[in-house]
Amino acid sequence: MPQIIRSKIEDLYNEKIIRNLICTSTLLEGVNLSCKNIFIKNPKRSKSLQMTTPDLFNLIGRAGRLGKEFYGNIFYVDWEKAPTKKENTKVERAVQKVLNKNFNEIIKVLNDDFNNIEFDNSDIKDNVEATIGYLYTQFLKYGDIAKNKEVMTTYSKDEILFLNNALNEYSKKIKIPREILEKHPITYHYSMQKLLNYFEQRHPDNPKEYFVDLKNEENIASSLFRFLKRMNDCFNTPFSNEKFRWYISYLVKHWITFQNLNILIDFRYEKYKDKDKTFENSVRAVFKDIEDYARYLVPKLLRCYIDVLNFYYKQSNNINLIYQNDDIEALFEFGIENKTQMSMITLGLSRSTIVKIFEIKTEAEKYLIDNIDMDEVATLQWLHSNINYFRTNKKIPELLIEEIQNVLDMYKKAIL
């Protein structure tokens, strides 16, 4: 559900205009709602995972919250499915879990290449990768891994000596400067070295080949595809399948060029309807892929790629090719491509509203907004000048107009 609609529903419920809500277990996840009565049926936290005892107590804590209701009621429809057994839950850092269970795998990875080691599942592989990165940055920091408290309390003296020797040999394989390595503390750093080796060996006479073009809309997808292929060759990524790489490349392209989500959903369904089976599954998959790939994994890999590439450009005297300080964070986090959109985000408008504003055309078939370089003050002035146009022409929904008006009310002192 788009955030702006969800937020409006929550507001209406808190104001008691909406009296009853039917929802999934997402009520567990940071939604600030309280109520008098909760009816629970077939309790799951996803399609396949059953709700645990801590989940249940988290959920029932929404009923009769102090300051809202004097008391609350829980009606458990499927009592035989209720997670009523007492559970002892141990809370520990993911790094600590890996250190406890995967000492042999850690040593193997330090002595060999991460991609040559077989793991039981991808989660263990990802956790070991992050732990190796953490251990190596700690080794760089202290020069002795025994000075790390988690290592000291987990391993014997002999194991720590063995680990120190492995980290020392591992460090000899890596020529990338420490300041770059420390910017990526949970990355398998030998993968970064392999990427540097690739830059040095593949196109030394034409280093422009390595450039990832996120500006020219016609080149974005193909450029991202080549980037993902290089990263998959050097890093632990899920991009080995060519079809999937193309899908993620187009998904990211549409996201960072501020396309409406319906375009991404249609694109996903056409590509994967044999796998997704239903249109509804494609909708869910797109939202998950945006979070997992467009907003997390691809920008994470791209930041690492650019740091290594800039180092290579410096070393090879190609200073003119070095990436400048483009705001990758904003580009991928919000899927925005210009200053005006960033100003609207900063002021508090949702992505849904901004997309609609940028789609509006006048009677002369020209886009209503033609200045993509406005700061926050100029953007406020523009919104103030066009709020009546939004209302009278009904080119965007009332809910979005209300959001624009709320922003104008919030900053009315800044509007001249």
C-alpha positions in Angstrom: 0.0 0.0 0.0 1.4 3.4 -0.9 2.7 5.2 2.2 0.5 8.3 1.8 -2.6 6.1 1.8 -1.5 4.0 4.7 -0.7 7.1 6.7 -4.1 8.6 5.9 -5.9 5.4 7.0 -3.9 5.4 10.3 -4.8 9.1 10.9 -8.5 8.4 10.2 -8.5 5.4 12.5 -6.8 7.3 15.4 -9.4 10.1 14.9 -12.1 7.3 15.2 -13.5 8.3 11.8 -12.6 4.7 10.7 -13.9 2.4 13.4 -12.6 -1.0 12.2 -9.5 -2.2 10.4 -8.8 -5.5 8.8 -5.0 -6.0 8.3 -2.2 -8.5 8.0 0.5 -9.1 10.6 2.2 -5.9 9.4 0.5 -4.4 12.4 3.5 -5.9 14.2 6.0 -3.8 12.3 6.2 -0.3 13.7 2.6 0.9 13.0 1.6 3.2 15.8 -2.0 2.2 16.3 -3.8 1.2 19.5 -7.3 -0.1 19.8 -9.8 -1.5 22.3 -10.4 -4.9 20.7 -8.2 -7.2 18.6 -9.5 -10.2 16.8 -6.7 -12.7 15.7 -7.3 -15.4 13.1 -4.8 -17.8 11.6 -1.8 -15.9 13.0 1.1 -15.7 10.6 3.8 -13.1 10.1 4.1 -14.0 6.4 2.6 -16.5 4.0 4.6 -19.3 5.4 6.0 -18.3 8.9 3.9 -18.9 11.9 3.7 -16.2 14.5 5.9 -16.8 17.5 5.1 -16.1 21.2 7.1 -12.8 21.3 5.2 -11.8 18.1 1.9 -12.5 19.7 2.7 -10.5 22.9 3.9 -7.6 20.7 0.6 -7.7 18.8 -1.7 -8.0 21.8 0.1 -5.1 23.4 -1.8 -2.9 20.9 -5.1 -3.5 22.8 -5.9 -1.1 25.6 -2.8 1.0 25.4 -2.3 3.3 28.4 -3.5 6.8 27.7 -5.8 5.6 24.9 -8.1 3.0 26.3 -8.7 2.0 30.0 -8.5 -1.7 29.0 -8.4 -3.9 25.9 -9.7 -7.3 24.7 -8.1 -10.0 22.7 -10.3 -12.4 20.8 -8.3 -15.4 19.5 -10.4 -17.1 16.8 -8.0 -20.0 16.2 -6.9 -20.8 19.7 -5.5 -24.2 18.7 -3.0 -22.4 16.5 -2.0 -19.9 19.1 1.8 -19.8 20.0 1.2 -20.3 23.7 4.4 -22.2 24.6 7.0 -20.3 26.6 10.2 -19.5 24.6 13.6 -18.6 25.8 15.1 -16.1 23.3 18.8 -15.4 23.2 19.7 -12.0 21.8 23.1 -11.8 20.2 24.8 -10.0 17.3 24.9 -11.7 14.0 28.7 -11.4 14.0 28.8 -13.3 17.3 26.6 -16.1 15.9 29.0 -16.5 13.0 32.1 -16.5 15.2 30.5 -19.1 17.4 29.5 -21.5 14.6 31.7 -20.9 11.6 35.4 -20.7 12.7 36.5 -23.3 10.0 34.6 -21.5 7.2 36.2 -18.1 8.3 39.7 -19.6 8.1 38.9 -21.3 4.7 37.7 -18.0 3.2 40.7 -16.1 4.4 43.1 -18.7 2.9 41.2 -19.2 -0.3 38.7 -17.2 -2.4 35.2 -16.7 -1.0 33.6 -17.8 -4.2 35.4 -21.1 -4.1 33.9 -22.1 -0.8 30.6 -24.1 -0.6 28.0 -23.1 2.0 24.8 -24.9 3.1 22.7 -21.9 2.2 22.9 -18.3 1.0 22.1 -16.8 4.4 25.2 -18.4 6.0 27.3 -17.3 3.0 26.1 -13.7 3.4 26.7 -13.7 7.2 30.2 -15.2 6.8 31.0 -12.5 4.1 29.9 -9.7 6.5 31.9 -11.2 9.4 35.1 -11.6 7.3 34.8 -7.9 6.4 34.2 -6.9 10.0 37.2 -9.0 11.2 39.5 -7.6 8.6 38.6 -3.9 9.4 39.2 -4.7 13.0 42.6 -6.3 12.2 43.5 -3.2 10.2 42.5 -1.0 13.1 44.3 -2.9 15.9 47.0 -4.9 14.1 46.0 -7.8 16.4 42.6 -9.4 16.2 42.9 -10.5 19.9 42.1 -6.8 20.8 38.6 -7.3 19.5 36.4 -8.2 22.5 34.1 -10.5 20.6 37.0 -12.6 19.2 38.8 -12.6 22.6 35.7 -13.9 24.4 34.8 -16.5 21.7 38.1 -18.2 20.8 41.0 -19.9 22.6 44.5 -18.5 22.4 45.5 -21.0 19.8 42.5 -20.2 17.7 43.2 -16.5 17.9 46.8 -17.1 16.9 45.6 -19.1 13.9 43.1 -16.4 13.0 45.7 -13.6 13.3 48.1 -15.5 10.9 45.3 -16.1 8.4 44.3 -12.4 8.5 48.0 -11.4 8.1 48.3 -13.6 5.0 45.0 -12.3 3.7 46.2 -8.7 4.0 49.1 -9.4 1.7 46.7 -10.1 -1.2 45.1 -6.7 -1.0 46.6 -3.5 -2.4 43.6 -1.2 -2.0 44.2 1.6 0.5 43.0 1.2 4.0 40.7 4.3 3.9 38.7 2.7 1.0 38.5 -0.7 2.8 37.2 0.9 6.0 34.4 2.6 4.0 33.0 -0.9 3.3 33.4 -2.7 6.6 31.2 -5.7 5.9 32.5 -6.4 2.4 34.7 -9.3 1.5 37.7 -7.1 0.7 39.5 -9.6 -1.6 36.5 -9.1 -3.9 37.4 -5.5 -4.1 41.0 -6.5 -5.0 39.7 -8.8 -7.7 37.7 -5.9 -9.1 40.8 -3.8 -9.2 42.7 -6.6 -10.9 39.9 -6.7 -13.5 40.2 -2.9 -14.1 44.0 -3.2 -14.6 43.8 -6.1 -17.0 40.6 -5.9 -19.0 40.6 -2.5 -20.7 43.8 -0.7 -19.8 43.8 1.2 -23.1 40.1 2.2 -22.9 39.3 2.8 -19.2 36.0 4.6 -20.2 34.6 1.1 -20.7 34.2 0.8 -16.9 32.0 3.9 -16.5 28.5 3.3 -15.2 26.2 5.8 -16.9 23.2 6.8 -14.7 22.5 10.1 -16.5 21.7 9.2 -20.1 18.4 7.4 -19.9 19.0 5.4 -23.1 22.2 3.9 -21.6 21.2 3.3 -18.0 19.9 -0.3 -18.3 22.8 -1.6 -20.5 25.4 0.2 -18.4 23.9 -1.3 -15.2 23.8 -4.8 -16.8 27.5 -4.7 -17.5 28.2 -3.3 -14.0 26.2 -6.2 -12.4 28.0 -8.8 -14.5 31.4 -7.4 -13.3 30.3 -7.4 -9.7 28.9 -10.9 -10.0 32.3 -12.1 -11.3 34.1 -10.6 -8.4 31.6 -10.5 -5.5 29.1 -12.7 -3.7 25.9 -11.5 -5.5 22.6 -13.1 -6.8 23.2 -11.9 -10.3 24.6 -14.9 -12.1 21.5 -15.4 -14.2 21.5 -13.2 -17.3 17.7 -12.8 -17.4 17.6 -11.8 -13.8 20.4 -9.3 -14.4 18.5 -7.6 -17.2 15.3 -7.5 -15.0 17.2 -5.8 -12.1 18.9 -3.4 -14.6 15.5 -2.3 -16.0 13.9 -2.2 -12.5 16.7 0.1 -11.2 16.5 2.2 -14.4 12.8 2.8 -14.0 13.2 3.5 -10.2 16.0 6.1 -10.5 14.3 7.8 -13.5 11.2 8.4 -11.3 8.8 6.1 -13.3 5.4 5.4 -11.8 5.3 2.1 -10.0 2.6 0.7 -12.3 5.2 0.7 -15.1 7.5 -1.4 -12.9 4.7 -3.8 -12.0 3.6 -4.3 -15.6 7.2 -4.9 -16.6 7.7 -7.5 -13.8 4.5 -9.3 -14.7 5.4 -9.6 -18.4 8.8 -10.9 -17.6 7.9 -13.3 -14.8 4.2 -14.2 -15.1 5.2 -17.9 -15.6 7.0 -17.7 -12.2 4.7 -15.3 -10.3 1.5 -17.0 -11.5 -0.7 -14.1 -10.6 -0.6 -10.3 -11.0 -0.9 -9.9 -7.2 2.3 -11.9 -6.7 4.1 -9.6 -9.2 2.9 -6.5 -7.3 4.4 -8.0 -4.1 7.6 -9.0 -5.9 8.2 -5.5 -7.2 7.9 -3.8 -3.8 10.3 -6.4 -2.4 12.7 -6.0 -5.3 12.7 -2.3 -4.9 13.7 -2.6 -1.3 16.2 -5.5 -1.7 17.9 -4.4 -4.9 17.1 -0.8 -6.1 17.4 0.7 -2.6 19.9 -1.6 -0.9 22.1 -4.1 -2.8 22.7 -2.2 -6.1 23.6 1.1 -4.4 25.8 -0.7 -1.9 27.7 -2.5 -4.7 27.8 0.7 -6.8 29.4 2.7 -4.0 32.1 0.0 -3.6 32.6 -0.2 -7.4 33.0 3.6 -7.7 35.5 3.8 -4.9 37.7 1.0 -6.4 37.3 2.5 -9.9 38.3 6.0 -8.7 41.4 4.5 -7.1 42.2 2.8 -10.4 41.7 6.0 -12.3 44.1 7.8 -10.0 46.7 5.1 -10.2 46.5 5.0 -14.1 46.6 8.8 -14.5 43.0 9.1 -15.7 42.1 11.9 -13.3 39.6 13.3 -15.8 37.4 10.1 -15.5 37.0 10.2 -11.7 33.5 10.2 -10.5 32.5 13.4 -8.8 30.3 13.6 -5.7 27.0 12.6 -7.4 24.4 11.9 -4.7 23.9 8.2 -5.2 22.1 7.9 -1.8 19.3 10.2 -2.8 19.1 8.7 -6.3 18.6 5.2 -5.1 16.8 5.8 -1.8 14.0 7.9 -3.3 14.3 7.2 -7.0 14.8 10.9 -7.8 16.8 12.4 -10.6 16.9 16.2 -10.2 17.2 19.0 -7.6 13.5 20.0 -7.6 12.5 16.4 -6.8 15.0 16.4 -4.0 13.6 19.7 -2.6 10.1 18.2 -2.7 11.3 15.1 -0.8 13.1 17.4 1.8 9.9 19.4 2.3 8.0 16.3 3.1 6.1 15.3 -0.1 5.8 11.6 -0.9 7.2 10.0 -4.0 3.6 9.3 -5.2 2.7 13.0 -5.1 6.0 14.1 -6.8 5.5 11.6 -9.6 2.0 12.9 -10.2 3.1 16.5 -10.2 5.8 15.8 -12.8 3.2 14.0 -15.0 0.9 17.0 -15.2 0.6 18.7 -18.6 -1.1 22.0 -19.4 -3.7 22.6 -22.0 -0.8 23.4 -24.4 0.6 19.9 -23.8 3.6 21.2 -22.0 4.7 19.9 -18.6 3.4 22.1 -15.8 6.8 22.0 -14.0 9.7 23.0 -16.2 12.3 24.0 -13.7 14.2 21.0 -12.4 16.8 23.0 -10.5 14.7 24.6 -7.7 15.9 24.7 -4.1 13.4 24.3 -1.2 12.3 27.9 -1.1 11.7 28.2 -4.8 9.9 24.9 -4.7 7.6 26.1 -2.0 6.8 29.2 -4.0 6.0 27.1 -7.0 3.7 24.8 -5.0 2.0 27.9 -3.5 1.5 29.4 -7.0 0.0 26.2 -8.4 -2.1 24.8 -5.5 -5.3 26.3 -7.0 -4.5 24.9 -10.4 -4.2 21.4 -8.8 -7.6 21.9 -7.2 -9.5 23.2 -10.2 -8.1 21.0 -12.9 -8.4 17.7 -10.8 -5.3 16.3 -12.4 -4.1 14.7 -9.2 -6.2 13.0 -6.5 -7.6 14.9 -3.5 -5.4 13.0 -1.1 -2.3 14.2 -2.8 -3.6 17.8 -3.0 -4.2 17.6 0.8 -0.6 16.5 1.3 0.7 19.5 -0.7 -1.5 21.8 1.3 -0.2 20.3 4.6 3.4 21.1 3.4 2.4 24.7 2.5 0.7 25.1 5.9 3.8 23.8 7.6 6.1 26.3 5.9 3.7 29.2 5.4 6.2 31.6 7.0 8.7 30.9 4.3 6.2 31.7 1.5 6.5 35.3 0.4 
